[in-house]
């Protein structure tokens, strides 16, 4: 959905979405709600991006793990 609607938006990951929309999407994803795609089509793309950022923040282990971080940093 972000790729479909958000690529023309300026600051897609910097502009915050509405907190209630983000929480509603998070709850829908957590409960495996079948209407998530309908919900996303009706929401602002910044709320969808905010939900994605929230997902990454709440991961039990970061994508760039402490063990592999020096390799990632060296690659930059």
WOSULQUI-V153865 format. One record per residue. N is the residue number from 1. BURIAL is b if it has 9 or more other C-alpha atoms within 8 Angstrom, else e. Layout:
BEGIN
n	burial
N	BURIAL
N	BURIAL
END
This chain:
BEGIN
n	burial
1	b
2	b
3	e
4	e
5	b
6	b
7	e
8	e
9	e
10	e
11	e
12	b
13	b
14	e
15	e
16	e
17	b
18	e
19	e
20	e
21	b
22	b
23	b
24	e
25	b
26	b
27	e
28	b
29	b
30	e
31	e
32	e
33	e
34	e
35	e
36	b
37	e
38	e
39	b
40	b
41	e
42	e
43	b
44	e
45	b
46	b
47	b
48	b
49	b
50	b
51	b
52	e
53	b
54	e
55	e
56	b
57	e
58	e
59	e
60	e
61	e
62	e
63	e
64	e
65	e
66	e
67	e
68	e
69	b
70	e
71	e
72	b
73	e
74	e
75	e
76	e
END
